[in-house]
Amino acid sequence: MGLYEELQARGLIAQVTDEEEIRELINSGKATFYIGFDPTADSLHIGHFMALCLMKRLQMGGNKPIALVGGGTGMIGDPTGRTDMRQMLTKEMIEHNCSCFKEQMSRFIDFSDGKALMVNNADWLLDLNYVELLREVGAHFTVNRMLAAECYKQRWEKGLSFLEFNYMIMQSYDFYKLYQDYGCNMQFGGDDQWSNMLGGTELIRRKLGRDAYAMTITLLLTSEGKKMGKTAKGAVWLDPKKTSPYEFYQYWRNTGDADVIKCLKMLTFLPLEEIAELEKLEGSELNRAKEILAFETTKMVHGEEEAKKAQESARALFGGGASMENVPTVELDSSELADGALNILDLLVKAGLAPSKSEARRNVTQGGVSVDGEKVTDAAALISLDKADGVMVRRGKKAYKKVIVK
């Protein structure tokens, strides 16, 4: 089985423009490909995880990745999947976010000796002359075709700014520039990016001739993949300061039964034959597959040692041992307490186990909260926090935090 066929078998390929040419480039290790990352935060999140795993697979097959950070496109913001306009970031914020990405990417991609590149489209987009851009790039796009793109349709009723309308043109120019300057012959992206990506391929062929060797491919985003990209932003980060290795492990340990095999195929490097054996598991036996998924993904992002710690803590907690070691910890200042105690609702919010006091109240009154193994059902309860080694606060079956007072 060639690498391209393995990508198909793992459910990663949804659409391509030139399948035979793409198959040959990937299988022979001759693809120089790029995937874009807009710097909307100072950390990558699990919505980027699938793309990073794909880049690693392709590099292992001899292909050359280009990680494109959108310091230029980030000044506008991608309208794809949005019902409103993205928050405008300052140039300084964007530059800071871009600088945070490479360290995280280096866990997946080998940047040494020119084996991969990280480039910033601010280097060419911010210096573009507007009239020149209209003449050299805009002339190759029709408004009718752009408005037919799904990413623009979703915004049409609420209003699409002219600023965002230019995003497709800028993303297309990125591919053209990468093709010209770095020999980039292929681009990858999620299926929601298909229209933008086709624009880049078409721009190259229009400007350089139909035989220009530029290819487009999209990844298959299953229901789990879409959830990763849409709901997990801001919740499950690759930066351990934002999402601890334990929390990262637990996210994948809690994967739904219907998605665990899909995620094993897309996000781990286990042989397909081994995954096929796990696919035979049913009922509670699927928990073994979920543990493997959680361990393998955590190992990739945080290293094997942290993955082992997270696994040991999870097994102790859910096996009844309630080990405090390696469980995410929240430190409170003694000034936040009254006589060494805190109301249970405030405790849940400060521990990050509930987004608001109203949600915390609902959790408590429905019997879903316990402290050191004792259920708390009174929303007015005061919890003593005078234990030197802290207290274990639980919401639901799988969300734990250790709370200690400084």
N, C-alpha and C positions, 0 to 999 in steps of 0.2 A: 504494500500500500504506500503510495507516494504521500508527501505532506499535504498536497491539495486534497487528495481523497480522504486523508485523516481529518482535515478541517470539515469536510462535508459530513463525515461519520459522526463527528462531535456536535453537529448541528449549528455550526458557526457561519455558514455561508447561506445568505438569502438570495441575493441577486448579483449578477455580474454583467459586464458589457461585452467581454470578449473571452469566453470561457477557455477555449483551447490555448490561446496565447497566455492567459493568466496561469493556467495549469502548468504550462511549460516553464514559465518564469519562476514560479514558486518551487516546483519540484526540482529544478536545476540550480536553485539558490541564486538566481540572477535578478531577483526583484529588489529594487530600491523603493521602498514604500514609505508613506507618511500617514500618521494619524494625528489629528489636531486636538489640543486641549486648551479650552478657554480658561483663563486664570480668574475665575469668579470668586475664588476663596484662596486662603493660604495653605490649603491642603487638598490633595486629591481625595476622592471618596470612592465608595464601592461602585458608583455608576461608571467609573473609569476602569474598574478592575478587569472586566472582560477584555477591554482593548489592550491593557498592559500584558495580560496573559497571552493574547494573540501575538503581540510584538515579540515576546519571549520565544514562542513556538517558532515563529518565522525566522528569527535570528539564529536559533539552534539549527535550522535547516540551511544556514549559509546566506540568508537574505539580509539586507541592510535596512534597519529601521531609521526613520527620521521622526523624532518627536517634535511636533510643531506647537509651540505655545503661542497663544493668540494675544500677544501684547498690543497688536493693532486692531484686530477684530473685537477684542475685549473692550475697546473704547466705544463700540456700538452695542454689542450684545446680540446673540443669536435669538431670533424670534421663534425658532422651532420648538413646538410643544408648549408655547406660552399663550396665555389668554390676556396677558398684560405686558407692558414694557419692562424690561429688566432694569434694575437699579443701575444708575450710571456710576462707574467707578472712576476715581481720579487716576492720573498717570502714575502717581507714586504708589497707590494701592496696587495697581496692576503689576508694576515692576517688582514690588515686594512679593506678590503671589507667585509670579514667574520664578523668582529666585528660590522659592520653597519646593518647587516641583522636582528638580533634577535628583536630589538626594533620595526621594521616594521612588522615582523611576529606576534608579540604579539598582534597586533590589530585583528588578525584572530584566533590565536591559544592560548589556555590557557596552559602555561608552569608550572603553580603552582602545587605543591604536586605530581610531577612525572606524571601528566596527559599527558604530551608530552615531547619529548626530542629534543635537538638540538645537533648534533654531527658533528665532522669535520673529513673527511676521511684522512686528513694529519696525524692524530694520528696513523694510521696504515700503510698507503701507503708509507710515507716517510722513514720508518724504514725497509721496506721490503728488504730482500736479493734477488738480481736479479736472481741468479741461483735457489734459493728456489722457487721464483715465477714461473719461467719457469717449474719447475718440478711439483709443487703442483697445479698450475692453468693452465699454458699454455698447458700442456699435454691434457687437456680436450677440446681444441679448434682446429678445422681444418682450415687451411688457405683458402681452397676452400669455406667453409661455410662463413667465415668472409668476403671474397671478394664479396660474393653474396649479402651482406647487402647493402641496399639502400644508407646508409650514406657514404659507401666507394665507391660505383659506381659513385656517383656524383663528386668525387675527382679524379677518376682514370686517366682521360685524362690529367689533369693539373699536376698530381703528388701528391701522398700521402706519407707523410714522415713516417718513421718507428716510430717516436715519437707518431704521431697520431694513427698509426695502433694499438698501445697498449691500446688505450682508452677503447675499448670494454672489454678487459681483466680486466682492472682496475675497470670499472664500475660493472662488474660481480662479482669481488672479494668483492666490497662494500656490495652487497646483501648477499653474503656468510658470511661476517664478522658480519653484522647486525643480520643475522639469528642466528649465533652462540652466539653472546654476548648479544643481547637484545631481542631475541625471535621474531624478525621481520619476519612475515609470508606472507607479501604481499608488492608488489612494484607498484607504479603508475607512469605514465609518458605520454607524448604526443605520438601521433601515429608515429612520426618520430623517436622515441626511441625504437620501437618494437624489432628490432634485438638485440640491446644492452641489453634490459630487458630479452629477452628470454635466452640470454647467462647466466645471473645471475641465473635464475630459473634452467636451465639445469646444471650449475655448482654445485648447492646445491644437486640436485638429483643424479648426478654422484658421488659426493664425499660421500654423506651421505645415499644414497639409493633412489630408485624411490619413496618410500613412504614419503620422507621428505615433510613437509607441507609448501611448498613455492609456492606462487601464483603470477601471473602477470596480470595486467590489464592496458589498455591504455585509455586515454581520447580522446573524439571526438573533433578534431580541425576543426570547420567550417571555412568558408572563413574569417569570422571576427576573429576567433581564430588565424588563421595563420597570419593574418595581425598584430594582437597584438604581436605575437612572433617574427616577422621578420622585420616589418617596424617601429614599435613603439619604439624599443630599442634606447635609447638616446634621444627620443622625449617626451615620456610620462612616467614619473617616479613616484614612490610611495612616494619619499622624497619631501615634500612641498618646500624645498629650490631649487629643480631642476624643479619641475612642481607645480605651485601654485594650491590650491584647485579650484580656478576659472577655470584655464586652464584644470585641470583634469575633472571638471564638463562639460566644453564645448566639450572636446573630445567625451564624451559619448552622449552629447546632439546632436552631429552631426553624430551619427550612421546612416548608410543607412537604408532606409525603409525595405529592405529585411532581415536585420540582427537584428533589434531591439527586436523582440520577442525571437529569439535564445539567445540573450545576456541576456534578462530578465530571461530566464529559467536557463542559466548556471551561471550567475554572481550575481543574487540577491536571497534573501530568501523569496520572495513573494510566497504565496501559488500558486500552479499550477492553481487552480480554478480562482484566480484573474487574472493571466496572460492570461488564456483562454478568459476572458472577454475583455482584452486589445487587444487580437488577432483579435477581430471583427472590430476594428477601421480601417478606410480606409482614404486615401488622407491626407488632412491637420490634421485630427483628430489624426493621428499617432504621431503628435508632443506631445500629452499628454503622450503617452507611452514612448517617448524619454526623456521627463522631469523626469518621474518616474525612468527610468533607470539611468539617470545622477545623480539624487538625492540619490538613494539607493547605487550606487557604491561609490560616494563621501563620503557618511556618513560612509561607512565601512572603508575607507582608512584614512579619515581626521576628522571624528567625525560629529555629527549632527549639531553642531553650524556652522562649516565651510561650511557644505553642504547647510544650509539655507542661509548663506551669499552669496554663489556662485549662488544659485538659484535666490535670490532677485536681484543681480547685473545683471544677464543674462536677467531677465524679464524686468528690467528697461532699459537696453541697447537696446534690440531688440524690446521693446515696445515703444521706442522713448523717454524714460525718460533720457537716457544717464547718469545715476548716476555714479559718479566717485568712490564711496566707494566700496572697496573690489575687484576692477578690478586690475589685475596684474600691478605693478608699476615698472618702470625703472628709476633709478636715474642717472643723468649725472652730471659730474663736470663742473663748469663754464669755466674751462680752455679748454674744448672741443668745446666751442662755439666761434664764432666771432661776437662781438657786440650783444651778446644775441641771436644769430640766428644760425641755422644749415641747411645745404642743405637737402632737402627732402629725397634724396637717402641715405645719411649718417644717417639721423634720423631713417629711416626704418631698416637699418642694426643694428644700436646701440640699437634699441628697441627690436630687435629679431623678427621682423615681416618679414624680408627677409634675406635669407642666404648670399646674395652678392649684390653688387651695380648693377650688370647687371640684376639680378632678380627684384630688386627694381625698376629699370628703366622700365622694362616691365610692372610691376604692375601699375606704375604711368601713363604711356602712354596709357594703356588700360582702364584707368578710374576707377581703383579699389582701389584708395587710397583717404582718406579724413582726415582732421585735424579739430577737433572740429565741425564736421558736414559739413565742406566745402570741396568739392571735389578738389583735386590737380592733375592737368594734365601736368604741366610743370616740367620736370625733373631738371630744374635749379632753381626751386623755393626755396627761403630761408624762413624757418619757425621760427617765433619769439617764444622763449621759456621763456619769461619774466613773465608769469603768476605765481602767488604765489602757486596756487593749481594745476599747471601743465596743460598740454594739452592732449586731447584724440586723439590718432592716430589709424586709422582703415585701415586694408588691407582686401579687400574682404568683404563679408557680416558678417563674424563671428569672425574675429581676431582683438582684441582690445588690446592696451596698453596705460596706462597713463604714460606720461613722465614728470618728474619734474627735476629741476636743483638745485643742492646743493649749 
